[in-house]
Amino acid sequence: MEKAIDTVPQLRKISFADRLKRDKWLYALLLPGLIYFIVFKYLPMWGVLIAFKNYQPFLGFFKSEWVGLDNFKTFLQNPDFFRLLRNTTILAVYDLVFYFPAPIVLALLLNEIRISAYKRVVQTLIYVPHFISMVIVASITYMLLTTENGLVNVLLNKWIGHNIDFLSSEAWFRPMIILQSMWKEIGWGTIIFLAALAGVEHEQYEAATVDGAGRLRQLWHITLPAIRSTIIVLLILRMGNFLDRGFEQILLMMNALNRSVADVFDTYVYTIGITQGAFSYSTAVGLFKSLVGIVLIFTSNYLAKRAGHSGLF
């Protein structure tokens, strides 16, 4: 038995240098992406240290005073904190409930189209808004919804006899933001789901048809399970950006009359950090937002694994 074991050829361990030499062209392909992440993503991260300092530009980073967690305490005790948290959270929940499922539904509908030329035309048309600047989207919104001869208000005036001031209304601000996002990005968001659907073997649908399953049953038992892991991974990634709304869209649509529901963490960071020069304080706010995102990613990943799915990591 011992002789038999001795005759089994031993696999030679390949050192890292040998592996690097053997796959040098593969590692060369990795270099541009690696350099990009190091230069633009990791090196700037040392800047978050100013959240723990009273950073003064004329003193520089090294001579500015360390203040520990004072900036975080000031932010958490600020009367604006709960208003910002409420506004950001409500928009994030709206985003999860209405915007996140929309590309999935659209991808499923596109997948049911059997005329390939018509499908390609529809896909192209719904991708186009993604390439339009948010400034243009805001301008279109103003032209449609303004009370001064805006198309929507002209029609409302004919149907119900009065205008609705969408642009200055607190009640309409959040639906307006979500609808803008959906119109601009819903088509682009279908790309990943359509790629996942392309991997479903057509024989499964043929077998289901032979067994008497209709389109809805095929959708429920074949199509949705096929993209379930993709949906879960994208949902976990989105949880990492739960408090990220981006300041551009909100800033363009915000005005003095809807500011109480429009101001979110991102616009607050822009206002305090850029226009008022409170760099340390605004960095602390941004770092707080990132920490919440990390906690949500780990929590959602843990829950996904507990539910029997593969999760993100």
Residue, then its C-alpha position, 0 to 999 in steps of 0.5 A: m500500500e505504501k509502495a502504491i502511494d509512493t508511485v503516485p506522482q506528486l504535483r509540483k508546487i508552482s511559485f508566485a514568480d513562476r505563475l506570474k511568468r506563465d500568465k504574464w499577458l493575463y496579468a498585463l490585461l489586469l494592469p489598467g484596471l488595477i492602476y485605475f482603482i489604485v489612483f482614483k479609488y484607493l489613494p484618495m481614501w486617505g483624505v477621509l482622515i480630515a473628518f477627524k481633524n479641524y482641517q484648515p486649508f492654510l495650515g494643510f493636512f499635517k498641521s491641522e488639529w486632530v479633533g477625534l470624533d467631534n465632527f461626527k458628534t456635531f453632526l448627530q446632534n445637529p437639528d438637521f440630522f433627523r430631517l436629512l435622514r428622513n428625506t434620504t430614507i424615504l427617497a431610498v425606500y421609494d427607489l427600492v419599491f418602485y425603481f428597482p423592480a422596474p428594469i426587471v419587469l421591463a426585461l421580462l416583457l422584452n424577453e417575451i417579444r419574439i420578433s427580434a427586429y422589433k425587440r432591437v428597436v424597442q431596446t435602442l429607444i429605451y436606452v437613449p434617455h440614459f445618455i441624456s444629461m440630468v440638466i436636460v432631463a430637469s429642463i424637460t420636466y420644467m417645460l412639461l410641469t410648469t404652471e405657465n403653459g406646461l403641457v401637463n398643466v394645460l391638459l389638467n386645466k381642460w380636464i379638471g379645471h385647475n393647475i397643479d404646481f408640481l414643481s413647488s409642491e412638497a407632496w409631488f417632489r418625491p414622485m417626480i424624482i422617482l419618475q425622472s430616475m425611472w424614465k432616464e435609467i429603466g432601459w439601461g437597467t435592463i441590460i444585466f437582466l437581459a444578459a442573464l435571460a439570454g443564458v436560459e436554455h431554450e429547451q427548458y421552455e420547449a419541455a415546459t410547453v410540451d408539459g402544458a405550461g403556459r407563458l405565465r407558468q414558464l415565467w414563474h418556474i423558469t425565467l424568474p428562477a434563472i435571474r433570481s441570483t442576479i436580482i439578489v446580487l444587484l439588490i445587495l449592491r444597491m443596499g450599499n448605496f442606500l443613502d446615496r441619492g446624488f446631489e445633481q438631480i436633487l439640486l436641480m429640482m430643489n427650490a425654496l418651497n420644497r426644500s424641507v422634503a428635498d434636502v438629503f445627505d448629498t445636497y447637505v454635503y455639497t452645501i456645507g462642504i463646497t459653498q461654506g468650506a466646512f471640509s472636515y464636517s462635510t467629510a464626516v457626514g460623507l463617511f457616516k453615509s459610507l459606514v451605513g452603506i457598509v453595514l447594510i451590505f454586510t447585513s443584506n449579504y448575511l440575510a441572503k445567505r441565511a435565505g439559502h442564496s449565494g450572496l455577494f461574498 
